[in-house]
């Protein structure tokens, strides 16, 4: 959104309360240099995008703290997080001048910045790391399952909650290849192209597991017996274990989802199409995934998948 198109923020309690409109935003932006106005606009847009994704429409200390925790857990750099928080404090401060409850204002303004540390290096995998992680794992059906889990996360940008619900019947022919119909947030179905190398992993899992219908990814015990389904935590454990095998301690499923977005963008993928495949309600969330606002995407250390 542009400065003129900033969406309203509902504050002071769900279902009611004050509405932050153009007058508040205009006051916050007044007197700022053009680059600063752009940065503040992007920060507000990012927060609104997160609200839309998570259904948190309130603007309160509790919600801002939740947003801060989300940014930390997503692995964003401390500087990026602190810039986001500074903008929200500025909005709250301006609301105080215009009559908003002092306690609410001070609550938001009292949200502390994060210290200068983070896990930026773990946010995205490089091309070589993607290739390496797809080669690790056990021999046999368990290894085939684990490599398929990683492949679908990093090769298709799925959420782990979506992956655990994928069924064999969700694959179908589409265009010149195979696509997967995914049920995402808000019960919205989106169609995602299946790369040929991911499809190969699906076939390997089919051969070793003997499965052809029902839930795609299953739990397995230490003896190799296949269960009915796997949990989100089970997906996280698989990703973490395989991440350790390529010296990426603390790797999580969302890191693979972000890796997919970043690499496709680096290959020339359209940002809007990437956002649609990820299932984002706001394109600013996609920009955060890719790192457009704070990463030099032309840096030679930023690797594409090819």
matplotlib code that plots the C-alpha trace (Angstrom):
import matplotlib.pyplot as plt

x = [0.0, 1.0, 0.9, -2.6, -3.8, -2.7, -5.3, -7.0, -5.8, -8.5, -7.4, -8.7, -10.4, -11.9, -15.2, -14.8, -12.4, -10.7, -9.7, -6.4, -7.0, -5.2, -4.9, -2.8, -0.6, -0.3, 0.9, 3.5, 4.8, 4.8, 8.2, 10.0, 12.4, 11.0, 13.1, 11.9, 8.3, 8.8, 10.3, 7.5, 4.9, 6.5, 6.6, 3.0, 2.0, 4.0, 2.3, -1.2, -0.2, 0.7, -2.6, -4.5, -2.5, -3.1, -6.5, -5.2, -7.0, -6.4, -3.6, -2.5, 0.6, -0.4, -0.6, 2.6, 4.4, 3.0, 4.2, 7.6, 7.8, 6.7, 9.5, 12.0, 10.9, 10.9, 14.6, 14.5, 17.6, 17.5, 17.8, 14.7, 12.7, 13.6, 12.7, 9.2, 8.8, 9.9, 7.3, 4.5, 5.7, 5.5, 1.9, 1.0, 2.6, 0.7, -2.5, -1.8, -1.5, -5.0, -6.6, -6.1, -5.9, -2.5, -2.1, -2.5, -0.1, 2.5, 2.0, 2.9, 5.7, 7.1, 7.7, 11.5, 13.7, 15.7, 19.4, 21.8, 21.7, 19.6, 19.6, 19.7, 22.2, 19.5, 16.7, 17.5, 19.5, 21.9, 21.7, 24.4, 22.7, 19.4, 21.1, 23.0, 19.9, 18.0, 20.7, 20.8, 18.5, 18.2, 18.2, 14.8, 11.2, 11.9, 14.7, 12.4, 9.7, 12.0, 13.5, 10.0, 9.1, 12.0, 11.5, 7.9, 8.7, 11.7, 10.4, 6.8, 6.8, 4.2, 3.5, 4.0, 0.4, -0.6, 1.9, 0.4, -3.0, -1.9, -3.5, -2.4, -5.6, -4.7, -2.2, -3.5, -2.5, -2.4, -1.1, 2.0, 2.8, 1.5, -0.1, -1.1, -4.3, -3.5, -6.1, -4.5, -5.5, -9.1, -10.0, -8.8, -7.6, -4.6, -2.9, 0.8, 3.0, 5.0, 8.6, 9.8, 12.4, 9.7, 7.5, 10.4, 10.5, 6.8, 7.3, 10.2, 8.0, 5.2, 7.4, 9.0, 5.9, 3.3, 0.9, -1.2, -4.2, -5.1, -2.7, 0.6, 3.1, 2.8, 4.4, 6.8, 8.1, 11.7, 10.9, 9.7, 6.0, 3.9, 1.2, -1.9, -0.6, 2.2, 2.0, 3.3, 5.8, 6.9, 7.5, 9.6, 11.6, 12.4, 13.5, 15.6, 17.4, 18.2, 19.3, 21.8, 23.2, 24.1, 25.3, 22.2, 21.3, 17.9, 16.5, 12.7, 10.0, 9.4, 13.1, 12.5, 9.3, 11.2, 14.1, 11.6, 10.3, 13.7, 15.1, 12.1, 12.3, 16.0, 15.3, 13.0, 9.7, 6.9, 6.4, 2.6, 2.6, 5.0, 2.6, -0.3, 1.4, 2.5, -1.1, -0.2, -3.1, -0.7, 2.3, 4.3, 4.5, 6.0, 8.6, 9.6, 10.0, 12.3, 14.1, 13.5, 13.4, 16.7, 18.8, 20.9, 19.5, 22.3, 25.0, 27.1, 26.7, 23.0, 22.6, 19.9, 18.9, 20.4]
y = [0.0, 3.6, 6.2, 7.1, 3.5, 2.5, 0.2, 1.1, -0.4, -1.3, -0.6, -0.7, -4.1, -6.4, -5.4, -1.8, 1.0, 3.7, 3.5, 4.8, 6.4, 8.8, 11.6, 9.5, 8.2, 11.6, 13.0, 10.3, 10.8, 14.6, 16.2, 12.9, 12.6, 10.7, 7.6, 7.7, 8.0, 5.0, 2.9, 3.9, 3.1, -0.4, -1.1, -0.2, -2.3, -5.2, -5.1, -4.9, -7.8, -9.9, -8.9, -10.2, -13.4, -14.1, -12.5, -10.1, -6.9, -5.1, -2.6, -3.1, -4.0, -7.6, -7.7, -5.8, -8.2, -11.1, -9.5, -8.9, -12.6, -13.6, -11.5, -13.1, -16.6, -16.0, -15.1, -11.5, -9.3, -7.3, -4.1, -5.0, -5.9, -2.7, -0.6, -2.3, -1.6, 2.0, 2.7, 1.1, 3.2, 6.3, 5.5, 4.9, 8.1, 10.1, 8.5, 9.6, 13.2, 12.8, 11.5, 7.8, 6.1, 7.0, 3.5, 1.9, 4.3, 3.7, 0.0, -0.1, 2.5, 0.3, -2.7, -3.1, -3.4, -6.7, -6.9, -7.1, -10.7, -13.1, -16.0, -14.3, -16.9, -19.6, -17.8, -19.1, -22.0, -21.6, -23.6, -26.0, -26.5, -27.3, -29.9, -31.3, -31.6, -33.5, -36.2, -36.8, -39.1, -42.8, -45.6, -47.0, -45.8, -43.5, -41.7, -41.5, -39.9, -37.4, -36.3, -35.9, -33.7, -31.4, -31.5, -30.3, -27.6, -26.2, -27.0, -25.8, -23.4, -25.3, -24.6, -27.6, -27.5, -27.8, -30.6, -32.8, -32.6, -33.4, -36.5, -38.6, -37.6, -33.9, -34.4, -34.0, -33.1, -29.4, -27.6, -29.3, -31.1, -32.1, -29.7, -30.0, -28.6, -27.3, -26.3, -23.3, -20.7, -19.6, -22.8, -21.4, -23.8, -22.8, -24.8, -25.2, -26.6, -29.7, -29.6, -32.7, -33.5, -33.3, -35.6, -38.1, -38.0, -38.7, -41.8, -43.0, -42.7, -44.5, -47.4, -47.8, -47.3, -49.0, -46.1, -44.8, -43.1, -41.2, -39.0, -38.6, -38.1, -40.6, -41.2, -44.1, -45.9, -47.0, -50.4, -48.7, -49.4, -46.7, -44.9, -43.0, -39.4, -37.2, -34.2, -30.7, -31.3, -34.5, -32.4, -30.0, -32.8, -34.2, -30.7, -30.1, -33.4, -33.0, -29.4, -30.6, -33.0, -30.0, -27.9, -25.8, -26.3, -24.9, -25.1, -25.0, -25.7, -22.0, -21.5, -23.9, -22.1, -18.8, -20.4, -21.4, -17.9, -16.2, -18.6, -18.4, -14.6, -14.6, -16.7, -14.0, -15.2, -12.6, -11.4, -11.5, -15.1, -16.0, -14.4, -16.3, -19.6, -18.9, -18.1, -14.6, -12.1, -9.2, -9.0, -7.2, -10.4, -12.0, -9.2, -9.9, -13.6, -12.8, -10.0, -7.2, -4.5, -5.2, -7.5, -6.8, -9.4, -8.7, -9.6, -12.5, -14.3, -14.5, -17.7, -18.9, -22.5, -22.8]
z = [0.0, -0.5, 2.2, 1.0, 1.0, 4.5, 6.0, 9.3, 12.6, 15.1, 18.6, 22.2, 22.0, 19.5, 18.2, 19.2, 20.2, 18.3, 14.7, 13.5, 10.1, 7.8, 10.3, 12.7, 10.0, 8.4, 11.7, 12.2, 8.6, 8.8, 8.6, 7.8, 4.8, 1.8, 2.6, 6.2, 5.1, 2.9, 5.7, 8.1, 5.5, 4.9, 8.6, 9.2, 6.1, 7.5, 10.8, 9.1, 6.9, 10.0, 11.6, 8.6, 8.6, 12.3, 13.0, 15.6, 14.8, 18.1, 18.5, 22.1, 24.1, 24.1, 20.3, 19.8, 22.1, 20.1, 16.8, 18.4, 19.4, 15.9, 14.3, 16.6, 16.0, 12.2, 12.5, 11.5, 12.3, 15.5, 13.5, 11.4, 14.5, 16.3, 13.3, 13.3, 17.0, 16.7, 14.1, 16.3, 19.3, 17.1, 16.1, 19.7, 20.8, 18.2, 19.3, 22.8, 21.7, 20.1, 23.2, 23.4, 26.8, 28.4, 29.9, 26.5, 24.9, 27.6, 27.4, 23.7, 24.0, 26.8, 24.6, 24.7, 21.7, 21.1, 21.7, 18.9, 18.2, 16.2, 13.9, 10.5, 9.2, 9.7, 7.8, 4.4, 3.0, 0.2, -3.1, -1.9, 1.5, -0.2, -2.3, 0.7, 2.9, 0.2, 0.3, 4.0, 6.0, 6.8, 4.2, 3.4, 3.8, 6.8, 4.8, 1.8, 4.0, 5.6, 2.3, 0.9, 3.9, 3.4, -0.4, -0.2, 2.3, 0.4, -3.0, -2.7, 0.2, 2.3, 5.9, 8.1, 9.2, 5.5, 4.8, 7.6, 5.9, 2.3, 0.8, -2.1, -3.8, -3.7, -6.5, -10.0, -13.6, -14.3, -17.3, -18.5, -15.2, -11.8, -9.2, -5.6, -4.2, -0.7, 2.0, 3.7, 6.3, 6.2, 4.4, 1.2, -1.5, -3.6, -6.4, -6.3, -9.1, -8.1, -9.3, -11.1, -8.4, -5.6, -7.7, -7.8, -4.0, -3.9, -6.2, -4.0, -0.9, -2.7, -3.6, -0.2, 1.9, -0.3, 0.2, -2.6, -0.8, 2.3, 4.2, 2.4, 5.3, 8.1, 11.5, 11.8, 14.9, 15.5, 13.8, 10.6, 11.2, 9.5, 11.4, 10.4, 10.3, 11.6, 13.8, 13.2, 15.9, 14.1, 10.9, 13.0, 14.5, 11.0, 9.7, 12.8, 12.6, 8.9, 9.5, 12.0, 9.4, 7.2, 10.2, 10.4, 14.0, 14.9, 11.3, 11.3, 8.7, 8.1, 7.2, 4.3, 3.3, 3.3, 1.3, -1.4, -1.6, -1.7, -4.3, -6.6, -6.4, -7.2, -10.3, -11.5, -10.1, -9.9, -6.3, -6.6, -7.8, -5.0, -2.5, -3.9, -3.7, -0.1, 0.7, 2.1, 2.5, 2.3, -0.1, 2.6, 4.5, 1.4, 1.2, 4.8, 3.9, 1.0, 2.8, 0.2, 2.8, 4.6, 2.4, -0.6, -3.0, -5.5, -3.0, -4.4, -1.0, -1.6, -3.6, -5.9, -6.4, -9.8]

ax = plt.figure().add_subplot(projection="3d")
ax.plot(x, y, z, "-o")
ax.set_aspect("equal")
plt.show()
